[in-house]
Amino acid sequence: MHARTGIRGAVAEGLDRVVQAIGAIVEASDPYDGLFPSLLNPRSGKMLTTLPPAIHGQRDGDRCLHGNNLIHDEPLLKAMYALAEIDGRASFGDAAGRYLERYARSCADTPSGLFGWGEHAFWHLLEGRVGSSREALMPDAQLGNATHDHLRQAPLWLWQKLDAHNPACAQRFADGLDNHWTEDEDQDQHEPTEYIRHANIEQSRHHPREARSCDFPRHSGFYIFDLAFAHSRSPRPETLSQLEAYLEYWWAKKDANGLLLIESRSPEEHSFHLVHAPTQTFSLGVSLLESAELIAEAEADVADRMRRYGRTYLDGFLSAPHDLESRIYVSLCLQDGGDIREQMDVWGSVYGRSSVASTALLCIRAWQLTSDDRFLDWARTVGEAYLDTPFPGDEDAGVPAIPAADPGIALDLLVDLYTVTEDARWIDGASVLAETLLPLYFGAVIPSGAAGIDWYESQMGPAFLVHGLTRLALTARYGADIPMPANYTQR
């Protein structure tokens, strides 16, 4: 089955399930002024009041009890806008707009300007404040210590929506990124030269320097994109200076091939000491190319530098010891000798290691930005692995609790390959995968956060599954040129 034969079977059922699920999630948001709770009973739609046990590879310190997390929800919101625009379901667009207006006007005014979202923080729905995921671990945790971590890239459309509702929030967020620079509190250090992926949300001050730098390359790409958007809306020398500081940070630290360490400073005994991170290098490179597009008109010289650096980092990713024929996809390798430290799997992401679908999907984005066929070939090879590798589980062993993000991003990859190659086997493969996924994740109206569990949890990525099923169905119905791109934020 492909686009010329219309929607049949699992594709049609998938769209029906998505529509029902979104309706139920929107209804569940009514008590919270349109914001979606992170944890829901998938049958009643009520917000969970106790934290279920973590699945394999999940940390309680990343979860959002009693909370809402916009960075988790953005693929779901984009699917809602697409269903409104393409399929005439106007109420979904209205609900997404209600959510983002509420967030921009009521949840973004923090002391630092940084949002309560991402990996360790959220918006507390019951108390109307920034929440910390540490509260689930330590009920007596001191309020006001929530930690910002970007988690994924905030896409351009999301910044545009937030800016339309509250223009000040994007600029304040950009200013708040200064909190990600660190300083040694024992020294008189006025110009910090090291950043960390963590920052204070409820205080305007630099993060104290720790034993490890935790300055992961991909995070600087997120910050640069945020700053580029703010600068494109309201050019300010302070914003440009901050952007250039993050831009130059890693350039002198790259190796001869353009590869970057996972962090610039680690104790010798730590597993990250002198370890290269090809996927993080790749993430930063793509973010730079996208950011250059935002500021090219106003800051041509800086944009040219961003493109030059970005292409170097993309080459660095390709220089890693991947073996596509043997399906070895490298996420970490030793600086000395290049021995592989960590690989990406086809199925089964855990904390700190995504499935390979997200990297392959980002390869398509890199190909769009560069026209370099090496990236499209990389994505095709991974797509073949998804066509050949069944979703794990059998009647005897059961189904592992794979987070919903994994199959959701895999669907997006297969559909994206179809849109750029017009080869029907990709959308056929996505349709077969959807048929497998529906009974595993949609045992109730609202999808479960992972296969084999009985609750919805935004931290596990069900928004990606909704996005992938939506894009598959709309592509099958209306064709490959629908105005709903893949979600490239998981990088």
VEXDREN-2710 file (C-alpha; in Angstrom, 1 decimal):
% VEXDREN-2710
k/r/px/py/pz
1/MET/0.0/0.0/0.0
2/HIS/1.2/3.5/-0.7
3/ALA/-0.2/7.0/-1.3
4/ARG/-1.8/6.2/-4.7
5/THR/-4.0/3.5/-3.2
6/GLY/-5.3/5.6/-0.3
7/ILE/-5.7/4.9/3.4
8/ARG/-6.4/1.3/4.3
9/GLY/-6.1/-1.0/7.3
10/ALA/-3.7/0.0/10.0
11/VAL/-3.1/3.5/8.5
12/ALA/-6.8/4.4/8.7
13/GLU/-7.1/2.8/12.1
14/GLY/-4.0/4.7/13.3
15/LEU/-5.5/8.0/12.3
16/ASP/-8.8/7.1/14.1
17/ARG/-6.8/6.2/17.2
18/VAL/-4.8/9.4/17.0
19/VAL/-7.9/11.6/16.7
20/GLN/-9.5/9.8/19.7
21/ALA/-6.3/10.1/21.7
22/ILE/-5.9/13.8/21.0
23/GLY/-9.5/14.5/21.9
24/ALA/-9.1/12.7/25.3
25/ILE/-5.8/14.5/26.1
26/VAL/-7.4/17.8/25.3
27/GLU/-10.3/16.9/27.6
28/ALA/-7.8/16.0/30.3
29/SER/-6.2/19.4/30.0
30/ASP/-9.4/21.3/30.8
31/PRO/-8.8/21.5/34.5
32/TYR/-5.3/22.9/33.8
33/ASP/-6.2/25.8/31.5
34/GLY/-5.3/23.8/28.4
35/LEU/-1.9/22.5/29.5
36/PHE/-1.4/18.7/29.0
37/PRO/-0.6/16.7/32.1
38/SER/2.6/14.6/31.7
39/LEU/1.1/11.5/33.5
40/LEU/-2.4/10.2/32.7
41/ASN/-4.5/7.2/33.3
42/PRO/-5.1/6.2/29.6
43/ARG/-8.7/5.0/30.3
44/SER/-10.1/7.7/32.6
45/GLY/-7.9/10.6/31.3
46/LYS/-7.2/11.7/34.9
47/MET/-3.8/13.0/35.9
48/LEU/-1.9/10.4/38.0
49/THR/-1.2/11.5/41.6
50/THR/1.5/8.9/42.3
51/LEU/4.5/8.0/40.3
52/PRO/4.5/4.6/38.6
53/PRO/7.7/2.5/38.7
54/ALA/10.3/3.6/36.2
55/ILE/10.8/1.4/33.2
56/HIS/14.2/0.1/32.2
57/GLY/16.5/3.0/31.3
58/GLN/14.3/5.7/32.8
59/ARG/15.3/7.9/35.8
60/ASP/12.8/9.2/38.3
61/GLY/14.7/12.5/38.2
62/ASP/13.6/13.1/34.7
63/ARG/9.9/12.7/35.3
64/CYS/7.1/15.2/35.8
65/LEU/4.7/14.1/38.5
66/HIS/1.8/16.7/38.8
67/GLY/3.4/18.5/35.9
68/ASN/3.3/19.7/32.3
69/ASN/6.4/19.7/30.0
70/LEU/6.2/21.7/26.8
71/ILE/9.4/20.2/25.3
72/HIS/7.8/16.8/25.6
73/ASP/4.6/17.9/24.0
74/GLU/5.8/19.8/21.0
75/PRO/5.6/16.9/18.5
76/LEU/2.0/16.3/19.7
77/LEU/1.1/20.0/19.3
78/LYS/2.6/20.0/15.8
79/ALA/0.5/17.0/14.9
80/MET/-2.6/18.9/16.2
81/TYR/-1.8/21.9/14.0
82/ALA/-1.3/19.6/11.0
83/LEU/-4.6/17.9/11.5
84/ALA/-6.3/21.3/11.7
85/GLU/-4.5/22.7/8.6
86/ILE/-4.5/19.6/6.4
87/ASP/-7.4/17.5/7.5
88/GLY/-9.9/20.3/8.6
89/ARG/-9.9/19.4/12.3
90/ALA/-10.0/23.0/13.5
91/SER/-10.7/22.2/17.1
92/PHE/-7.3/20.6/17.4
93/GLY/-5.6/23.8/16.2
94/ASP/-7.7/25.8/18.7
95/ALA/-6.6/23.5/21.5
96/ALA/-2.9/23.7/20.6
97/GLY/-3.2/27.5/20.4
98/ARG/-4.9/27.6/23.8
99/TYR/-2.0/25.5/25.3
100/LEU/0.7/27.7/23.8
101/GLU/-1.0/31.0/24.7
102/ARG/-1.5/29.9/28.3
103/TYR/2.2/28.8/28.4
104/ALA/3.6/31.9/26.9
105/ARG/1.5/34.3/29.0
106/SER/1.5/32.5/32.4
107/CYS/4.4/30.0/32.6
108/ALA/7.4/31.7/31.0
109/ASP/7.9/34.6/33.5
110/THR/10.7/33.1/35.6
111/PRO/13.4/35.0/37.4
112/SER/16.0/33.8/34.9
113/GLY/13.8/33.8/31.8
114/LEU/14.4/30.1/31.3
115/PHE/11.4/27.8/31.1
116/GLY/10.3/25.1/33.4
117/TRP/10.7/22.3/30.8
118/GLY/13.2/19.8/29.5
119/GLU/14.9/17.0/31.3
120/HIS/14.7/18.0/35.0
121/ALA/12.0/20.7/35.3
122/PHE/8.4/21.2/34.4
123/TRP/5.4/23.4/35.1
124/HIS/3.6/22.3/38.3
125/LEU/0.0/22.1/37.3
126/LEU/-1.4/22.0/40.9
127/GLU/0.7/24.8/42.3
128/GLY/1.2/27.1/39.4
129/ARG/5.0/27.2/39.5
130/VAL/8.1/25.8/38.1
131/GLY/8.5/22.2/39.4
132/SER/11.6/20.1/39.8
133/SER/11.8/16.5/39.0
134/ARG/13.9/16.0/42.1
135/GLU/10.7/16.5/44.1
136/ALA/9.6/13.0/43.1
137/LEU/12.8/11.6/44.7
138/MET/13.0/14.0/47.7
139/PRO/9.5/15.3/48.7
140/ASP/11.2/17.8/51.1
141/ALA/13.4/19.2/48.3
142/GLN/13.9/22.9/48.6
143/LEU/11.7/24.9/46.3
144/GLY/13.4/27.3/44.0
145/ASN/16.2/24.9/42.9
146/ALA/14.7/23.7/39.6
147/THR/17.4/22.9/37.0
148/HIS/17.1/23.8/33.3
149/ASP/18.2/21.3/30.7
150/HIS/17.1/21.9/27.1
151/LEU/16.7/18.1/26.4
152/ARG/15.9/18.6/22.7
153/GLN/16.0/21.5/20.2
154/ALA/13.0/23.8/20.4
155/PRO/11.8/24.0/16.7
156/LEU/11.4/27.3/14.8
157/TRP/7.6/26.9/14.6
158/LEU/7.4/26.7/18.4
159/TRP/9.4/29.8/19.0
160/GLN/7.2/31.6/16.4
161/LYS/4.0/30.6/18.2
162/LEU/5.4/31.6/21.6
163/ASP/6.7/34.9/20.3
164/ALA/3.3/35.7/18.7
165/HIS/1.6/35.2/22.1
166/ASN/4.3/36.9/24.2
167/PRO/7.2/38.6/22.3
168/ALA/9.1/39.2/25.5
169/CYS/9.4/35.5/26.5
170/ALA/11.7/34.5/23.7
171/GLN/14.1/37.4/24.4
172/ARG/14.0/36.7/28.1
173/PHE/14.8/33.1/27.5
174/ALA/17.7/34.0/25.3
175/ASP/19.0/36.3/28.0
176/GLY/18.6/33.5/30.5
177/LEU/20.9/31.2/28.6
178/ASP/23.8/33.2/30.2
179/ASN/23.0/31.0/33.3
180/HIS/24.5/28.0/31.5
181/TRP/28.0/29.5/31.8
182/THR/29.8/28.3/34.9
183/GLU/32.1/30.0/37.4
184/ASP/34.2/28.8/40.3
185/GLU/32.6/30.5/43.3
186/ASP/35.9/30.4/45.2
187/GLN/37.6/32.6/42.6
188/ASP/37.0/36.2/41.4
189/GLN/35.9/35.1/37.9
190/HIS/33.8/37.6/36.0
191/GLU/33.9/36.0/32.6
192/PRO/33.1/32.3/32.7
193/THR/34.6/30.3/29.9
194/GLU/33.0/27.0/30.3
195/TYR/29.3/26.1/30.0
196/ILE/27.3/23.3/31.4
197/ARG/24.0/21.7/30.2
198/HIS/22.4/22.6/33.5
199/ALA/21.3/26.1/34.7
200/ASN/19.3/27.7/37.4
201/ILE/15.8/28.6/36.4
202/GLU/14.6/30.5/39.5
203/GLN/17.8/32.5/40.1
204/SER/19.7/34.8/37.7
205/ARG/23.2/33.5/38.4
206/HIS/25.9/31.3/36.8
207/HIS/26.0/27.6/37.6
208/PRO/28.9/26.6/39.9
209/ARG/31.7/24.7/38.2
210/GLU/31.7/21.0/38.9
211/ALA/34.1/18.1/38.7
212/ARG/33.0/17.5/35.1
213/SER/32.2/20.1/32.6
214/CYS/29.0/18.5/31.2
215/ASP/29.3/20.8/28.3
216/PHE/27.7/18.4/25.8
217/PRO/28.2/19.8/22.2
218/ARG/24.6/19.3/21.2
219/HIS/23.4/21.7/23.9
220/SER/25.4/24.6/22.6
221/GLY/23.6/24.0/19.3
222/PHE/20.2/24.3/21.0
223/TYR/21.3/27.6/22.7
224/ILE/22.7/29.0/19.4
225/PHE/19.4/28.3/17.7
226/ASP/17.4/30.0/20.5
227/LEU/19.7/33.0/20.4
228/ALA/19.5/33.2/16.6
229/PHE/15.7/33.3/16.7
230/ALA/15.7/36.0/19.3
231/HIS/18.3/38.0/17.4
232/SER/16.3/37.6/14.2
233/ARG/13.2/39.1/15.9
234/SER/15.0/41.9/17.7
235/PRO/18.7/42.3/16.9
236/ARG/20.8/43.2/20.0
237/PRO/24.6/43.2/20.4
238/GLU/24.2/41.4/23.7
239/THR/22.4/38.5/22.0
240/LEU/24.9/38.3/19.2
241/SER/27.8/38.3/21.6
242/GLN/26.2/35.5/23.6
243/LEU/25.6/33.5/20.3
244/GLU/29.2/34.0/19.2
245/ALA/30.5/32.8/22.6
246/TYR/28.7/29.5/22.2
247/LEU/29.6/29.3/18.5
248/GLU/33.3/29.6/19.2
249/TYR/33.3/27.4/22.3
250/TRP/33.9/24.0/20.5
251/TRP/35.7/25.2/17.4
252/ALA/39.2/25.1/19.0
253/LYS/38.4/21.8/20.7
254/LYS/37.7/19.7/17.5
255/ASP/40.0/17.0/16.3
256/ALA/41.6/16.9/12.8
257/ASN/38.4/15.3/11.4
258/GLY/36.0/17.7/13.0
259/LEU/34.9/15.3/15.8
260/LEU/34.2/16.7/19.3
261/LEU/34.5/15.1/22.8
262/ILE/31.3/14.4/24.6
263/GLU/32.5/16.8/27.3
264/SER/35.6/18.9/27.3
265/ARG/36.7/18.1/30.9
266/SER/36.3/14.8/32.6
267/PRO/38.3/13.2/35.4
268/GLU/40.6/10.5/34.1
269/GLU/38.6/7.8/36.0
270/HIS/35.3/8.8/34.4
271/SER/33.9/6.8/31.4
272/PHE/33.6/10.0/29.3
273/HIS/37.3/10.9/29.7
274/LEU/38.7/11.6/26.1
275/VAL/35.7/10.1/24.4
276/HIS/34.4/11.4/21.1
277/ALA/30.7/11.9/20.5
278/PRO/29.9/11.6/16.8
279/THR/26.1/12.1/17.2
280/GLN/26.5/15.1/19.5
281/THR/29.0/16.6/16.9
282/PHE/26.4/15.9/14.2
283/SER/23.6/17.5/16.3
284/LEU/25.7/20.7/16.7
285/GLY/26.5/20.8/13.1
286/VAL/22.9/20.6/11.9
287/SER/21.8/23.2/14.5
288/LEU/24.5/25.6/13.2
289/LEU/23.3/25.3/9.6
290/GLU/19.7/25.9/10.6
291/SER/20.7/28.8/12.8
292/ALA/22.6/30.4/10.0
293/GLU/19.4/30.7/8.0
294/LEU/17.8/32.8/10.7
295/ILE/20.5/35.4/10.9
296/ALA/21.9/35.4/7.4
297/GLU/20.3/38.6/6.3
298/ALA/21.3/40.7/9.4
299/GLU/24.7/39.0/10.2
300/ALA/26.1/37.6/6.9
301/ASP/29.6/37.1/8.2
302/VAL/28.5/35.3/11.4
303/ALA/26.1/33.1/9.3
304/ASP/29.0/32.2/6.9
305/ARG/31.1/31.1/9.9
306/MET/28.3/29.0/11.3
307/ARG/27.9/27.2/8.0
308/ARG/31.6/26.6/7.7
309/TYR/31.8/25.2/11.3
310/GLY/28.6/23.2/10.7
311/ARG/29.9/21.5/7.6
312/THR/33.1/20.6/9.4
313/TYR/31.1/19.0/12.3
314/LEU/29.0/17.1/9.8
315/ASP/32.2/15.7/8.2
316/GLY/33.3/14.8/11.7
317/PHE/30.2/12.7/12.2
318/LEU/30.9/10.8/9.0
319/SER/34.5/10.2/10.0
320/ALA/33.5/8.1/13.0
321/PRO/34.0/4.3/12.7
322/HIS/30.4/3.6/11.6
323/ASP/30.1/0.4/9.6
324/LEU/26.8/0.8/7.7
325/GLU/27.0/-2.6/5.9
326/SER/27.3/-4.4/9.3
327/ARG/24.8/-2.0/10.9
328/ILE/27.2/-0.6/13.4
329/TYR/26.1/2.9/14.3
330/VAL/28.6/4.7/16.6
331/SER/27.4/7.2/19.3
332/LEU/30.7/7.2/21.3
333/CYS/34.3/6.3/20.4
334/LEU/37.7/6.7/22.0
335/GLN/39.7/9.8/21.0
336/ASP/42.8/7.7/20.9
337/GLY/42.5/4.9/18.3
338/GLY/38.8/5.3/17.6
339/ASP/37.7/2.2/19.4
340/ILE/33.9/2.1/19.7
341/ARG/32.6/2.8/23.2
342/GLU/28.8/2.9/22.5
343/GLN/26.6/2.0/19.6
344/MET/23.0/2.9/18.7
345/ASP/20.4/0.2/18.5
346/VAL/17.5/-0.1/16.1
347/TRP/15.0/-0.6/19.0
348/GLY/15.2/0.1/22.7
349/SER/16.5/3.5/23.7
350/VAL/17.5/4.1/27.3
351/TYR/18.7/7.2/29.2
352/GLY/21.5/8.8/27.3
353/ARG/21.3/6.7/24.2
354/SER/18.6/7.2/21.5
355/SER/17.6/4.6/18.9
356/VAL/19.4/5.1/15.6
357/ALA/16.2/6.3/13.9
358/SER/16.7/9.8/15.3
359/THR/20.2/10.1/13.9
360/ALA/19.1/8.7/10.5
361/LEU/16.2/11.2/10.5
362/LEU/18.6/14.0/11.2
363/CYS/20.7/12.8/8.3
364/ILE/17.7/13.6/6.0
365/ARG/17.7/17.1/7.5
366/ALA/21.4/17.4/6.9
367/TRP/20.9/16.3/3.3
368/GLN/18.2/19.0/2.9
369/LEU/20.6/21.6/4.1
370/THR/23.7/20.5/2.2
371/SER/22.5/18.3/-0.8
372/ASP/25.3/16.0/0.3
373/ASP/24.1/12.5/-0.8
374/ARG/26.3/10.8/1.9
375/PHE/23.7/11.8/4.4
376/LEU/20.7/10.5/2.4
377/ASP/22.7/7.2/1.9
378/TRP/23.2/7.0/5.7
379/ALA/19.4/7.4/6.2
380/ARG/18.5/4.9/3.6
381/THR/20.8/2.3/5.1
382/VAL/19.2/2.8/8.5
383/GLY/15.7/2.7/6.9
384/GLU/16.6/-0.7/5.5
385/ALA/17.4/-1.9/9.0
386/TYR/14.0/-0.9/10.2
387/LEU/12.3/-2.7/7.3
388/ASP/14.3/-5.8/8.1
389/THR/14.1/-5.7/11.9
390/PRO/10.7/-6.6/13.5
391/PHE/9.6/-4.8/16.6
392/PRO/10.9/-6.8/19.5
393/GLY/8.8/-9.3/21.4
394/ASP/7.0/-12.6/20.9
395/GLU/4.2/-14.5/22.5
396/ASP/6.5/-16.4/24.9
397/ALA/8.9/-13.6/25.9
398/GLY/6.4/-10.8/25.9
399/VAL/7.1/-7.3/24.6
400/PRO/9.9/-5.1/26.2
401/ALA/8.8/-1.7/27.6
402/ILE/10.2/0.3/24.6
403/PRO/9.5/4.0/24.9
404/ALA/6.9/5.3/22.5
405/ALA/9.4/7.8/21.0
406/ASP/11.4/4.9/19.3
407/PRO/8.6/3.7/17.0
408/GLY/7.3/7.2/16.6
409/ILE/10.6/8.5/15.2
410/ALA/11.0/5.3/13.1
411/LEU/7.7/6.0/11.5
412/ASP/8.8/9.6/10.8
413/LEU/12.0/8.3/9.3
414/LEU/10.3/5.9/6.9
415/VAL/7.7/8.5/5.8
416/ASP/10.5/11.0/5.3
417/LEU/12.4/8.6/3.1
418/TYR/9.2/8.2/1.1
419/THR/8.8/11.9/0.6
420/VAL/12.3/12.4/-0.6
421/THR/12.7/9.3/-2.8
422/GLU/9.1/8.6/-3.8
423/ASP/9.9/4.9/-3.3
424/ALA/6.6/3.3/-2.1
425/ARG/8.4/0.6/-0.1
426/TRP/9.2/3.1/2.6
427/ILE/5.5/4.1/3.2
428/ASP/4.6/0.4/2.9
429/GLY/7.1/-0.4/5.6
430/ALA/5.7/2.4/7.8
431/SER/2.2/1.0/7.3
432/VAL/3.3/-2.5/8.4
433/LEU/5.0/-1.1/11.4
434/ALA/1.9/0.9/12.4
435/GLU/-0.1/-2.3/12.3
436/THR/2.3/-3.8/14.8
437/LEU/2.3/-0.8/17.1
438/LEU/-1.4/0.0/17.5
439/PRO/-2.3/-2.9/19.8
440/LEU/0.9/-2.5/21.8
441/TYR/0.5/1.2/22.5
442/PHE/-3.2/1.9/22.1
443/GLY/-4.8/-0.6/24.6
444/ALA/-6.9/2.4/25.7
445/VAL/-8.0/5.6/24.2
446/ILE/-4.9/7.5/25.3
447/PRO/-1.6/5.7/24.2
448/SER/0.7/4.2/26.8
449/GLY/4.1/5.7/27.2
450/ALA/5.9/2.4/26.4
451/ALA/4.9/-1.0/25.2
452/GLY/3.5/-3.2/27.9
453/ILE/2.7/-0.5/30.5
454/ASP/-0.7/0.9/31.5
455/TRP/-0.1/4.6/31.7
456/TYR/0.6/7.6/29.5
457/GLU/3.8/9.5/30.3
458/SER/5.1/12.4/28.1
459/GLN/8.7/11.8/29.2
460/MET/8.7/8.5/27.2
461/GLY/7.8/10.2/24.0
462/PRO/4.2/9.3/23.1
463/ALA/4.0/12.7/21.3
464/PHE/6.5/11.3/18.7
465/LEU/4.3/8.3/18.2
466/VAL/1.2/10.5/17.6
467/HIS/3.3/12.7/15.3
468/GLY/4.6/9.7/13.3
469/LEU/1.1/8.1/12.9
470/THR/-0.4/11.4/12.0
471/ARG/2.2/12.1/9.3
472/LEU/1.9/8.6/7.9
473/ALA/-1.9/8.9/7.6
474/LEU/-1.9/12.4/6.1
475/THR/0.8/11.5/3.6
476/ALA/-1.1/8.4/2.6
477/ARG/-4.3/10.4/2.2
478/TYR/-3.0/13.6/0.6
479/GLY/0.4/12.8/-0.9
480/ALA/4.0/13.4/-0.1
481/ASP/3.9/17.2/-0.4
482/ILE/1.7/17.9/2.6
483/PRO/2.9/20.8/4.8
484/MET/3.8/18.6/7.7
485/PRO/7.6/18.0/7.9
486/ALA/9.3/15.4/10.0
487/ASN/10.1/16.2/13.6
488/TYR/13.9/16.7/13.7
489/THR/14.1/17.9/17.3
490/GLN/15.5/14.6/18.8
491/ARG/19.2/15.2/18.2
END
